Amino acid sequence: MSTAEPWQGTHWVRQKTRDITIQRLDGIFSTDKWWSDVNLQQDLYLKREGSCVQLEVWSAPQGLDHPKFEYVVQQQFKPCQVGDSFGPSWSTHWFRVTINVPQEWDGAGSEPDPPSPGPFPGPEPEPPSPPAPLLLCWSSGCEAMVWSEDGQPQQGLTDGQYGPQEYCVADRVVGGARYTLYVEMACNKMFGPGSAQQISPPPTDARFTLQAADAAVPHMLARALMADFVVLADIAKTLGPEQEAGAGALAVANAMANTYRRGDRASMVGARVAAQRFLGQRGASGRHMVIAVGHCHIDTAWLWPFEETVRKAARSWASQLSLMRRYPGHAFAASSAQQYAWVLRDYPGLFARIQQAAADGRFLPVGGMWVECDTNL
């Protein structure tokens, strides 16, 4: 058998089947109903269950759309369930979420990975996957924010491209543990309650259905493999077949698809080794170094009321602090002094955590304008 890498020499026909191969790769991680029951989506969770999650809701009355946490927790919550619908537009609904971790889940996700198989052995053994955390999987079709039981905003939730939003409840899975948290649900999407035709007046009677509220244990190896597939597919699509890196990325991703077998950890390790041998290549020392810093442009006034801008800032910045805790190298830049002022006024605990992150050099106040421009350099 040849020792050439899958992206070298005659191993790859650059043009003839490129479009078909890209479609094949898209199918590996697609959430489309035609593929998601047989592709890598099925390997993303070791455990996922809704029956161990107890849900209660309190809906804020009209005229009290954005009540404080201290007021909310004193109210009378009533049982609810996945499938219930909430509205109208701009209204707020608070959920008390209680997770009772099944005893049999204890230690789930802490198993060591198998040794790297052929045909793409790496120069060094793959590092073991980190222990799996306990997650809350939430999908309501609209914006929301997780609050801790002691009243601190933790993370924003907005349904994304690859399925429900997730919140890390605990760093490890402990069977029999019990957790309580709150989810503040806002009856508007990222761009208001309306449709993609943003110039039209937003509907006043939009309703949103709670589609998922599950406890879950992620498959960390499968998720790392998903990231490899997404990155390689994007390289192939962006650089195209005329550039060696573009053609190479497509060839490696195709070889990974040939190696991967659903539910087989050893095949996942083999596919990851192929990806890392390609992605781990270093360019010449004289090339540019690109450093990415996180940022999100939050329109201070656009398709929602000012009060919703305040919550968007809190959701967005709480999410960044959550990412910083999970990824020590993550840094985030934010301008708009007006939004800092709002967070200080309405979320003093969150603002104090932002100050600490700023002192650590990870949350970076930038810009010199009270409200951020639409175009920034």
PEPENOR-V750682 format. One record per pair of residues at least 24 apart in sequence whose ideal C-beta (glycine too) atoms are under 6 Angstrom apart, sorted by the first residue. I is the first residue (numbers start at 1). J is the second residue. Records with the same first field share a line. If there is no record, write none. Layout:
I = J / J
This chain:
6 = 251 / 252 / 255
7 = 248 / 251 / 252
12 = 251
14 = 241 / 247
15 = 241
18 = 241
21 = 250 / 254
25 = 233 / 253
28 = 229 / 257
29 = 226 / 229
31 = 163
40 = 226
42 = 262
43 = 219 / 222
44 = 219 / 222
45 = 216 / 218
46 = 108 / 109 / 217 / 219
47 = 105 / 108 / 217
48 = 214 / 216
49 = 215
50 = 214
52 = 100 / 102 / 215
53 = 99 / 213 / 215
54 = 98
55 = 80 / 95 / 213
56 = 96
57 = 93 / 95
58 = 94
59 = 93
60 = 92
65 = 92
66 = 307
69 = 151
82 = 210 / 213
84 = 210
85 = 207 / 209
86 = 208
87 = 187 / 206 / 207
88 = 205
89 = 187 / 193 / 203 / 204 / 206
91 = 187
92 = 186
93 = 185
94 = 184
95 = 183
96 = 182
97 = 181 / 183
98 = 180
99 = 179 / 215
100 = 178
101 = 175 / 177
103 = 175 / 176
105 = 173 / 175
106 = 175
108 = 173 / 217
109 = 217
113 = 221 / 269
114 = 265 / 266
116 = 269 / 273
117 = 266 / 270
120 = 273 / 274
122 = 273
126 = 269
129 = 220 / 221
130 = 220
131 = 172
132 = 217 / 218 / 220
133 = 168 / 171
134 = 169 / 170 / 173
135 = 166 / 216
136 = 167 / 169
137 = 164 / 166 / 212 / 214 / 216
138 = 164 / 165 / 213
139 = 164 / 211 / 212
140 = 185 / 208 / 210
141 = 208
142 = 187 / 188 / 189 / 208
143 = 186
144 = 183 / 185
145 = 184 / 315
146 = 181 / 183
147 = 182
149 = 180
152 = 349
153 = 314 / 318 / 350
154 = 318
155 = 318 / 319 / 322
156 = 315 / 319
158 = 190
164 = 212
173 = 217
191 = 303
192 = 303 / 304
198 = 303
221 = 268
225 = 268 / 271 / 272
228 = 275
252 = 278
293 = 331 / 333
294 = 332
295 = 333
300 = 338 / 371
310 = 342 / 346
313 = 339 / 343
314 = 343 / 347
318 = 350
321 = 353
324 = 362
331 = 362
332 = 363
333 = 364 / 366
335 = 366 / 367 / 372
336 = 371 / 372
337 = 370
338 = 370 / 371
